[in-house]
Structures are given as structure tokens and as C-alpha cells.
Amino acid sequence: MVRPLIGISCAADVGEGDDLIPGRGLFFVPRDYATAIERAGGTPLLLPFFSDQEGLANALSRLDGLLISGGTRTRATRGQGLREQDPVRYTQDSLLVAWALSADLPLLGICRGHQMINEVMGGTTVWCRDETSHHQGDLPGNKPYHEISIAAGTRLWEIAGERERIMVNSFHRQRVARLGEGLVVAARAPDGTVEAVESPCHRFVMGLQFHPERAPEDPVMVEIFLAFLAAGRAYRRRRRARAAGRPERRRILKPRAGDKSKGRRRLR
């Protein structure tokens, strides 16, 4: 079986005195993301910051899916938005998300990536009122921190075996405020924080505030990556069919239960 090629967005250091290697700029991402993709049957490809649009388009055109990773070594002060925290990465991630949405490329955003999907689609992000309630500090990622409620009929609900409540880890200090255009809330924390979003207008667009890659023994977290990779394989088949000039087969489904996208339909 062909392994889908999944791009993973990176963070960057410029080589300042308190960076990972002073004097040398780096692109980097926690290895958990690549490991999760490999375990689910995919091939991970780390995406650096591209200096030109042609190079970026060339790389993205070869992908079967895109994972927007979470924040790393954030030096943000309270009140700063995603753009102010890291303007260069914000621009890069915005381009990645916009390209994926326009191409209907399977897209998974985790933590900061979840917030980026929401902002690119017109939403906003704010700081949590009580950061300690959503950041488990030094507790390992495979230790669940709080419960989330999943909206029935959403893709996440299906992935979770139609369970309406599961436990997740939590490592964020910011949260979704205004929801992006076309997105629906798939899960919330007990205090109302948006923990997952989806786009019914795309075959697979999902943002998760929690970190499934850090809980590899949790069956639901594993299923998230399996579903993402299944969408990647389907995308590859459609891409090859288009290249060969074969007509594309589509099934148009009615919006899922709880979908408030005003009649827009989900494609598979």
C-alpha cells in the first residue's frame, strides 16, 4: 500500500543567544508529529519556511495531506496574538492553510495549528482567562487533563466511536474566540473552550486544541491519525485520476447533524 505523503509545518529559530543553537538558524518540530504520521501509515515531510511562492507551491502539489503543528518555545507575552508572537511563521502557516483549503487537501491542525485554521478562515484567538485550567505544565502528554464534550454527528464523534465525552491532554494558553467562516464546533471543554473544529465544506479539515500525537496509547488519538491518513489516500487517488484524465467520482452528502453551515454540503 502506498504511504501518503504528509507535510508537517515547522517552527524556526533565527540563531539568537537564547535559541537552540546560537548563531545558527534552525527549522524544527517535535518528533511526536512525524512518529504519529509514520505509525498511522504515512510518510512525514517537514516543511521549512519557503522564500518563494514557486518553491512552496511545488512542495505542496506533491502532498497528500498537511499537518499544521503546534507552538514551540513560545516567547509570547500575555495579550499577544498569533501574528505578533511570530510574524514570519504566521505568514508561512497562513499560506499553507490557505493553499490546503483551496485544494481541498486533507488538513489537520493541532493546538496552534487549530487556531491558525480558525484565523485563516476569519476567526479570532484570545488568551485563556485561567491558563492553569488548560495547561498541564510538566505532566506528560499521555496523561489526560480534562474532559471534552463532542458534538454528535461530527467527524470527531465518528472517529471517537460515537462517544460524546472523552479525556484529552491540554497544553495551551490561548483559545478560539470567534469561529471562522464555514467552521463548526466539534468539541468543547467544560468551561466552553472550543476544543475541536471541522469544515463540512471540505473532505477533511479538522482543528484540535489538544495534542493527539502526545498520547500514542490512547485509541481515540490513534484513530484521529488513521482517519487523517485515510483522507490522504483518498486525495492521492483523486489526484491521480485527474492527472490521467479520468472523471472524478463524488458523493455529496447532506450536512451532518448539528451542522450549522447553512445548507453547505460535505464532500467525500
Secondary structure, DSSP 8 states (H G I E B T S, - for coil): ----EEEEE-EEE---TTSSSTTS-EEE--HHHHHHHHHTT-EEEEE---SSHHHHHHHHTT-SEEEE----S----TT--HHHH-HHHHHHHHHHHHHHHHHT--EEEETHHHHHHHHHTT--EEE-SSGGGSB-TTS-TTS--EEEEE-TTSHHHHHTTS-SEEEE--B-SEEE-S--TT-EEEEE-TT--EEEEE-TTSSSEEEESS-GGG-TT-HHHHHHHHHHHHHHHHHHHHHHHHHTT------EE---TT--STT--EE-
